[in-house]
Amino acid sequence: MAEIILNVEVRERTGTGGAREARRSGLVPGILYGGDKDPVAISVKANEFRKALYTGKLLGHLVTLKYGKESQPVIAKAVDMHPVTDEPVHFDLYRVDEHQQIKIDVPVHFANQDESPGLKRGGTLNVSLHSVNVACAADHIPEEILIDLTGLEIGTSIRVSDLKLPKGVEAAVDGDLVVASIAGAMAEVSEEAEGGETEAAEGGEE
């Protein structure tokens, strides 16, 4: 993965007024915090920030912050988007050491849906967790957590403890949490319910 570099400027004005001034100047305002240092108001040129954001590799990943000749590793913790224009309006960066152990949410993706007998029979994939919080080194954050659906039948539940995580990465949440499950199609559920009612009625006639 190509390294993402954010060239930042330090903002003299803070608060809402300072953020608005930065946006009028073609910048995206943000805050750098974490570690044993005070928070710093910063900004990045809007076109550069959009380019980094739209790679899909910015949020929740280790990136390099550059200020003049200085550089340091940071994690992009949050990006706020405008509700109408969908343009980035603010961001938070967190100072880290490259090898520091951190906890962070990693997105969950699914593979081989066509190879799931349960889904082929009309079952539905119900996703309970779209991301899972994991503990790992800052320079070894997984791109994704991939779940293989090959061979899974209706009624199968995939729990956090079932996930195959890379070496050095551990789940930071309860292993019994359900990530996803394969539910039966409504028609199949209705038929099973009708079958149960019929059996009950026949049992009552005896």
C-alpha positions as CSV (number, residue, x, y, z in Angstrom):
1,M,0.0,0.0,0.0
2,A,1.4,3.4,-1.0
3,E,2.2,5.6,2.0
4,I,-0.3,8.4,2.6
5,I,1.3,11.8,3.5
6,L,-0.7,14.7,4.9
7,N,1.1,18.1,4.6
8,V,-0.4,20.2,7.4
9,E,-0.4,23.8,8.5
10,V,-0.8,25.0,12.1
11,R,-3.9,27.1,12.5
12,E,-3.5,30.2,14.7
13,R,-7.3,30.6,15.2
14,T,-9.2,27.8,16.9
15,G,-12.9,27.2,17.5
16,T,-15.7,27.6,15.0
17,G,-14.5,30.9,13.6
18,G,-11.0,29.5,12.9
19,A,-12.5,26.5,11.2
20,R,-14.7,28.6,8.9
21,E,-11.8,30.8,8.0
22,A,-9.7,27.7,7.1
23,R,-12.6,26.4,4.8
24,R,-12.9,29.8,3.1
25,S,-9.2,29.6,2.3
26,G,-9.6,26.2,0.6
27,L,-8.4,24.2,3.7
28,V,-9.9,21.4,5.7
29,P,-9.5,22.1,9.5
30,G,-8.6,19.4,11.9
31,I,-7.1,18.6,15.4
32,L,-4.0,16.7,16.2
33,Y,-4.1,15.1,19.7
34,G,-2.8,12.2,21.7
35,G,0.4,11.2,23.3
36,D,1.9,13.5,26.0
37,K,1.4,16.7,24.0
38,D,-1.3,19.3,23.9
39,P,-3.9,19.3,21.1
40,V,-2.9,21.3,18.0
41,A,-5.2,23.0,15.5
42,I,-4.1,22.1,12.0
43,S,-5.4,22.2,8.4
44,V,-4.7,20.5,5.1
45,K,-5.3,21.8,1.6
46,A,-8.8,20.6,0.6
47,N,-7.8,19.0,-2.7
48,E,-4.9,17.0,-1.0
49,F,-7.2,15.9,1.8
50,R,-9.9,14.7,-0.6
51,K,-7.3,12.8,-2.6
52,A,-6.1,11.0,0.5
53,L,-9.6,10.4,1.8
54,Y,-10.9,8.9,-1.5
55,T,-8.2,6.3,-1.6
56,G,-10.1,4.6,1.2
57,K,-6.8,4.2,3.0
58,L,-6.9,7.2,5.2
59,L,-9.5,6.7,8.0
60,G,-8.4,4.2,10.6
61,H,-4.9,3.7,9.0
62,L,-1.4,4.7,9.9
63,V,-0.4,7.8,7.8
64,T,2.5,10.2,7.9
65,L,1.9,13.8,9.0
66,K,4.4,16.4,7.7
67,Y,4.9,19.9,9.0
68,G,7.8,21.5,7.2
69,K,10.8,19.2,7.7
70,E,9.2,17.4,10.6
71,S,7.2,14.2,10.2
72,Q,5.4,11.8,12.5
73,P,3.1,8.8,12.3
74,V,-0.6,9.4,13.1
75,I,-3.9,7.6,12.9
76,A,-6.9,9.3,11.2
77,K,-9.5,8.8,13.9
78,A,-12.5,10.7,12.4
79,V,-13.6,12.7,9.4
80,D,-16.7,14.8,9.4
81,M,-18.5,15.2,6.1
82,H,-20.9,18.0,5.1
83,P,-24.5,16.6,5.1
84,V,-25.4,18.2,1.7
85,T,-22.2,18.4,-0.3
86,D,-20.6,15.3,1.2
87,E,-17.3,17.2,1.3
88,P,-14.9,16.8,4.3
89,V,-15.3,19.6,6.8
90,H,-13.2,18.5,9.8
91,F,-10.8,15.7,10.8
92,D,-9.1,14.3,13.9
93,L,-5.6,12.9,13.9
94,Y,-4.1,10.9,16.8
95,R,-0.4,10.8,17.5
96,V,1.1,7.3,17.8
97,D,4.4,5.5,17.8
98,E,4.7,3.2,14.7
99,H,4.9,0.0,16.9
100,Q,2.5,1.2,19.6
101,Q,-0.3,-1.2,20.5
102,I,-3.6,0.4,19.8
103,K,-7.3,-0.6,19.6
104,I,-9.1,0.3,16.4
105,D,-12.2,-0.7,14.4
106,V,-11.5,-2.7,11.2
107,P,-14.2,-3.2,8.6
108,V,-15.7,-6.6,8.0
109,H,-16.1,-7.9,4.4
110,F,-17.6,-11.1,3.1
111,A,-16.3,-13.5,0.3
112,N,-17.7,-16.4,-1.7
113,Q,-21.4,-15.7,-1.2
114,D,-22.1,-17.8,-4.3
115,E,-20.5,-20.7,-2.5
116,S,-22.9,-20.6,0.5
117,P,-25.6,-23.3,0.2
118,G,-27.8,-21.4,2.6
119,L,-27.7,-18.2,0.5
120,K,-28.2,-20.2,-2.7
121,R,-31.5,-21.6,-1.2
122,G,-32.7,-18.1,-0.7
123,G,-31.3,-17.4,2.7
124,T,-30.3,-13.9,3.8
125,L,-27.0,-12.7,5.2
126,N,-27.7,-10.6,8.3
127,V,-24.8,-8.5,9.3
128,S,-24.7,-7.5,13.0
129,L,-21.2,-5.9,13.0
130,H,-19.9,-4.0,10.1
131,S,-16.5,-3.6,11.9
132,V,-14.7,-5.3,14.8
133,N,-12.5,-3.6,17.4
134,V,-9.1,-5.2,17.4
135,A,-5.8,-4.7,19.3
136,C,-2.6,-4.6,17.2
137,A,0.5,-2.6,16.5
138,A,-0.1,0.8,14.7
139,D,1.9,-0.3,11.7
140,H,0.1,-3.6,11.4
141,I,-3.6,-2.5,11.2
142,P,-5.4,-5.0,8.9
143,E,-7.1,-3.5,5.8
144,E,-10.2,-5.6,6.4
145,I,-11.5,-8.7,8.2
146,L,-12.5,-11.2,5.5
147,I,-15.2,-13.8,6.3
148,D,-15.4,-16.8,3.9
149,L,-19.0,-17.9,3.4
150,T,-18.1,-21.1,1.6
151,G,-20.2,-24.0,2.7
152,L,-22.3,-22.1,5.2
153,E,-25.9,-23.2,5.7
154,I,-29.1,-21.4,6.9
155,G,-29.0,-21.0,10.6
156,T,-25.2,-20.5,10.8
157,S,-23.9,-17.7,13.0
158,I,-20.4,-16.3,12.7
159,R,-19.1,-15.1,16.0
160,V,-16.0,-12.9,16.8
161,S,-14.3,-16.0,18.1
162,D,-14.7,-17.6,14.6
163,L,-12.8,-14.8,12.8
164,K,-9.4,-15.6,11.2
165,L,-7.3,-12.6,12.2
166,P,-3.7,-11.9,11.0
167,K,-0.7,-12.8,13.3
168,G,-0.3,-10.2,16.0
169,V,-3.9,-9.0,15.8
170,E,-6.5,-9.9,18.5
171,A,-10.1,-9.1,18.9
172,A,-10.7,-6.5,21.6
173,V,-14.4,-7.4,22.1
174,D,-16.4,-10.4,23.5
175,G,-15.7,-13.5,21.4
176,D,-19.4,-14.5,21.7
177,L,-20.6,-11.4,19.8
178,V,-22.4,-12.4,16.5
179,V,-20.8,-10.7,13.5
180,A,-23.3,-12.2,10.9
181,S,-25.8,-15.0,10.4
182,I,-27.6,-16.7,7.6
183,A,-31.3,-16.5,8.1
184,G,-33.9,-18.6,6.2
185,A,-36.1,-17.2,3.5
186,M,-39.5,-16.0,4.6
187,A,-41.3,-18.6,2.5
188,E,-39.2,-21.4,4.0
189,V,-39.9,-20.1,7.5
190,S,-43.6,-19.9,6.8
191,E,-43.7,-23.5,5.5
192,E,-41.9,-24.7,8.6
193,A,-44.4,-22.8,10.8
194,E,-47.3,-24.3,8.9
195,G,-45.8,-27.7,9.2
196,G,-45.6,-27.3,12.9
197,E,-49.2,-26.1,13.2
198,T,-50.4,-29.1,11.1
199,E,-48.5,-31.6,13.3
200,A,-50.0,-29.9,16.4
201,A,-53.5,-30.1,15.0
202,E,-53.1,-33.8,14.1
203,G,-51.7,-34.5,17.6
204,G,-54.8,-32.8,19.1
205,E,-57.2,-34.9,17.0
206,E,-55.8,-38.1,18.5
